[in-house]
Amino acid sequence: MTSVRTLYNILFLFFFVVSSPYYFWRLRRRGNWTQNFGQRFANYDAAIKQALTNRHIIWLHAVSVGEIGLCTQLIRALEPRVPNAKIVVSCTTTTGMAEYRKLPNRITKIYYPVDRRKYVRIAMATINPQAIILLEAEIWPNFLWRARDLKLPVFLANARMSPRSFPRYKKFGWLFRPLFGSFAGVGCENQEEARKLCEVGCVPANVHVMGNLKFDSGANLTEQRSLDVQGMLRQLGVSEGAPILVAGSTHEGEEILLVDIAERLRQKFPDLFLILVPRHFERCRDLAPKLRAHGVKFVCRNEIFPLMKKAPGEVNCLLVNTTGELKFFYDPATVVFVGKSLTALGGQNPIEPAALGKAVVFGPNMQNFKDIVRILLSKQAAVQIHSPDELESTIAELLADPKRRSELGRHGLEVVAENLGAVERTVEMMLPHLAQRGIMVVPKKV
């Protein structure tokens, strides 16, 4: 094991140095990267250290925005059960940290340390967690080795093996099998995921089928609606009752494709309004000139100010170049297209629009949400298309058929309601381990 750790650390340092220019370029591109930058190297200020002194710490880690909604749901279910514990959350991206800052001040927010042995040791010593919860499948060897050396229970919540990661974990089993075997508890979506997790090294007795936490996260519509999207659309001259096509979490190539489709559909639906929400908001800087070259009459989300007033037809597209607001833009949608499913692989989360009762359409590449897609399609709660032409014809049919849209939305709401509860089951899995670490656990309030 010592030789494995030594080899990993040599290789990690080499690849970190080689990739650091790209790493810093991405940070700078996303903006706000200098704030608390030292935390990535386990450099914490006095305020954080003081907040963590003499506390029972539970450390939750989510990579970026996509997992932070799940993390938030876990915190809401966990905090009432462990009232004396202190919650620390971490992420790796600036967009993720922007989401974390919406959480109450009692929750300490930090950046996840770079997985070099020195930084991990300092981070563990400073945070001094009694337990660690990782969202989905964030596997960093030095971090997990240190947790194991300290005999800390580490949990993997909403674990899944993507088509890319599963063969890699198996191929490098000499490194990853002991790491997966060290998890005290693993919650996953279904039996297929459980089988794959056991194949890469998880202890079968520690793997539990919980369902998908994304149903609970997507169905959480209680968040204060600080963004008045309807008012924003009125400012842009969008008339009451105008059909609205929302393309959420789009990737390279999908935005222009949707722009062209919307332009052709306006021959039949002249007041059709398009809302584009790219998955990575920093792409908007490159996307905006492309939209102008296409003659799109658009406005960027951050350009809308209270006194702005556009005439009807002056704008036919909104480009959302902010982060963390997608669910608010789903709300007025007539039809929703879920991105990263046509020109890219993996797909994005279709549960949020389904939980709002929207007519949901996605492409063939939904590998990261395979079980969710299977359920939605089997219950006739979404439509899957396989080509740009089919996407255009499907959107046209839905825009023209309010009854069909209503049926899809109603079935989507039913699917979400039937699949709630994964968050509570995941918390229940962890509580006995937390009690063993001296954390006070109280019964759930009825």
N, C-alpha and C positions, 0 to 999 in steps of 0.2 A: 504493500500500500504506500509505503514511503517513496518508492521509486515512481509510482503512478503520480503522486502529488508533485514530485520534483519535475517530472516530464511535463505535466500540465502547466506548471508555473513557468517553465522555460518557454513553452510554446505560447502561453497566454501573453507573456511580456513581449515576445517577438511580434505576434499579430496585433497587439495593442499599439505598439510603436508604429508599425506599418500602416495600420488603419486609422491612426489618430487624426491625420489631416481631413479625411472624409468625415470622421466623427465630429470634429469641431466645426466643419463646414455645415453639417446638418443642424448642429446646435445654433449656430449663428443665423442660419436661414430661418429657423423657427422663431427666433427672437427671444428676448428676455433671458438669455442664457447665462449672463454674468451673475444674476441674483442667486445667492447661496451656492454658487458653483463649487466652492470648496467642500461642500457636503459630499460630493461625488468621490472625494478623496478622504472621507471621514474627518473632515475639519468642521466641528460644530461649535457654535457660539455659546456663550455663558448662559443665555436665556434657555436654550434647549437643554443643556446639562442640568440646570436648576430645576426645570420642569419634570425631569425624569428621576430626580434624586429620591431614594427611599419609596419607590412606587413599584407595584406589580405591573410589569409592562407586557402587553400583547402587541406584537409587531405584525402588521398586515402589509403585504406588498402586491401592488398591481402595476403592470408595465406602463400602460398609457391609458388614454381616454376610454377605450373600449372595455377595459377591465375595471375601471374605477367606479362605474355604475354598480357593478357587482360588489365591489369592496364596500361601497356606501350602504348597500342593502345588508351585507353581513354585519356591519357596525351597528346599524339600527336594531338588528335582532340580537346581537351579542351584548351590547352595553347594558340593557336592563337585567341580564342574567349574571353579569359580573360587575356590580356597581362600584366596587372598590378598585377595579383595574384601570390602568392608564393605557389608552390606545395610541399607538404610533403608526402612521401610515407612510409608505414610501412609494416612489415611482421612478421612472428613468427619463421621462420626457418633460419638457417645459409645458406642453399642452396638458399633460396629466396633472402637473402641479397647479396649473390654473384652475382645474376642476376641484382639486383637493382644497384650495383656498376657500371654496364655498362651504366647507364643513365647519362646524363650531370651533371656536378657539381652544376648547379643552382638548381637542385632538391635535397632537403634534405631527407636523408634516415635514418630511425630509426627502432628499434624493437618495436613491439606493446606491451603495458604494460600488465603485469599480471592483471587479472580482480579482483583485490582487491580494495576496495573503496579508500583507501589512495593513491595508485599508480595512479589510474585513475584520481583522482582530481588533483594531481600534474602534470600529463601528459597534461590534458586539460588546466590547467592554463599556462603551459609552451608553448605548441603549439599554444593555443588560436585560434582555427580554426573558420572560418566563415561558413564552411560547411564540411560535412564528407561524403565520398563515400566508401561503403563497396562492395567488389566483391563477388558474389555468395551468400552464406548464412552463414556469420560469426556473430553469435548472442552471445554477451557477455553482460549480464544484467547490471552490474555496469557501463560499458562504455555507454550503451544506456540510462540508467537512468540519468547519468550526462549530456549527450548531451540534453536530454529533459528538464532537470532542467535549462540548459543554453539557452533553446529555439533555439538550432541549428538545421538547416535542415539536416537530414541524409537520404542518398539515398542508395538503394540496387540495384546494377547493375548485370545483368545476373543472377538474382535470380532463384534458383531451389530448389525443395523439393525432396531429395533423398528418396528411399524406406525405409531407416532406420530413417531419421530425421523427415519425415512427421508425422508418428504416435506418435513419441515422443513429437513433438511440440503440437499436439492435446491433448495428455494425460496430459501434464503439462501446459494446457492452462491458468491456474490461474497465471502462471509466464510469459508465452510467448505472450499471446494475446495482452496485453497492449504494449509490446515491438514492435511487428509487426505493431500494430496500430499507432505507433509513426513515421513511415517512411514517409517523405515528398514525396518521389517518389520511385517506384519500377519498374524496367524493367525486363521483363521475356521473355522466348523463344516463348511460345505458349499459347493458351487459356486454356489448361489443367493445366499448371503451374500457370496461373493466378487464376484459380478456387481454387487450393490448397492453394495458398498464401492468398486468401480471407478467406478460411476456418480456417487458423491459426491466423487470426486477422488483416490482412492488410485492409486498407480502400479501397473499390473497385474503387473509383474515382482516387486513387493514383497509381493503378496498370496498367501498360501499356505493351502491347505485342510489343516487339521490334525485335524479332528474336534473334539468338544466336550470341553473341560477338565473339565466337570462330571461326566463319567463317571469320571475319575481321582479327583476330589475325593469324589464320592459313594461310590466303592468303597474309600476309605481308612478302614478299620475298625480300624487299628492304634492309634488314639489311646487313651491310658489311660482306662479307664472309671471315673472318679472318682465317678460317681453310681450308687448302687444303686437303680435304679427298681423292681426286683422287691421289694426290702425295703421300699421306700416304699409300694408297693401293699399289702403285707401289713399294714403299719401302719394303712392306711385300711380294713382289713377286707375287701379283695378276695380271694376264695378262690382257691386253686390251680386253674388250668384255666378260670377265668371268662373269657368272651369280652370282649375289650377293643377298643373303637373309638377310634382316634387320629385327630383332625382337626388336621393340621399346617399352620402358616403361614396361618391363617384370616384373613379380612378382614370388614369390617363386614357384618352380616346373616347370615353363615354360621354363627356360633356358636349363635345362637338357633334357627336352622333345624336344626342338628345336635342340639341339646338336645331339640327337639320330636320329631325322628325317633327318638332314643334312647328317649324316654319311651314312644312307641308300640311300639317293638320289644321293650320289656321285658315286654309281654304274652306274647310267645313265648320270649324269652330273659331271664328275670327277674333274672339276676345280671350283665347287661350293664353294663360300666363304661365311661364316656366320659372321654377325656383331650382337653382343648382347649388348643391351643398357638397363640395369636394371633401373627401375623407381627410386629406391633409390641407388645411387652410392656406399654408404657405405656397401651395401650387397656384393660387389665384393670381399671383404676380406674373406668372408666365401665361396663365390662361386668359387673363383680361385682354391682352393684345390680340390673341387669336379670335376672341369673340368680336372685337372691333373689326378685324379683317373680314369676318363673316357678315358684317353689317347688322349684328345683333344690337337691339336697343336695350341696353342693360344698365343697371345701377349696382354698385357694390354695397353690401350690407353696412360697412363702416362709413359710407358716405351719406347715409340717411340721418338727417338731423330734424329736430322738431318742426322747424318752419318750412321744410321742403314740401313742395306741392307740385305734382306732375299732372298734366292733362291726360285724359283717357287716350290710350294708344301711344302716348309718348314713350312709354317704357313697356316692354313685353317680357322682360327677364330680370330676375334678381340673382346676383352672384353672392353667396354667403361666404365672406372671407373672414369669419370669426369662428371660434371653436366653442363646443359645449351647448349649442343652441338647436341642434337638429330636431329634437323632439317637439320644440315649439313650432318649427316650420312644417312638420308633418300635420299639425293640427288642422289647418285650413285646406289640406290637399283633397282634390277630387280623385286623383290617381297617384299612387306612389311607385316609383321605380327604385329598387334597392341595388346600389352600385357594387362594383368589383365583381360583377357576376356575368358580364358580357365580354369585355375586352381584357379582363384580368382574372386571376384564379382566386378561389377561396370564398368570395361572397362577403357580405356584411349582414348585420343583425336584422332580420325581418320582423322581430317580435314587437318592437316599439310601434310601428304603424299598424300592425295587426291589433295591438292592445288599444289603439284609438279607433278601431272599427273602420279602417281604410281599405280600399281596394288595392291590394299589393301585387306587384309584378316584379319578377326577377329573372335573370338569365340562367344559363345552364351550369355556370361555375359557382356552385354554392357548397363546395366541399367542406368548408369549416362549420357549416350549419346543417349537415346532412340529415340528422335525425329530426331537427326542427322542420326542415323542408318536407321531409317525408310525412310528418304529422299534418302540416298545413295543407299539403296537396291531397292527402287522403281524406281530409275533412272538407275539401273544396273551399279552403280559406285563403287561397292565393293562386296566382297563375304563373307558371314557368314557361318562358319562351326560349327559343334556341337560335334566333338570328335577329339582326336588326330589322329586317322586313317584318318578321313576326311580331317584334316589339311594337312597331308602328301600327300594324293592323289591330293588335290587342288593345293598345291604348285608345285607338279610334273607337273600337267596339265598346269599351268601358265608358268612354266619355258620352257615347250616344245611348247608353242603357243604364239609367239610374237604378232599376230593379236589380240588375246583375251586380252593380257596385254594392248595393245594400246587402245582398246575400253574402258576398265575399266578406264584407265588414262584420256582419253578424256571426258568421262562422269563425272568423278570426278571433272575435271576442270570446266565443265559446271555447276555442282551443286554449287560449291563454288562461281562462278561468279553470279549465280542467287540469292544467299542469302547474299550478301554483304549489308552493310549500317546500321547494328544494332548499331555500335559505334556512328555514327553521330546522329541517332535517340535518343540514350541515352543521349548524350550531350545536345541536344535540350530540352529534358525533364527537365534537371537541370538548364538551363540558367535563366529562370524567377526567380527562387528561389535565385540564386546567385546575380542577380541584386537587389533583395529586401534586401539583406544583405550588399549592398553598394559596391559590386564588379563591376567594369566597364566591360560591355559586349559589344563587337563590332560585326558587321555583318560578316558573313562568306565571305571570299574572293572567288570570282568566278574564 
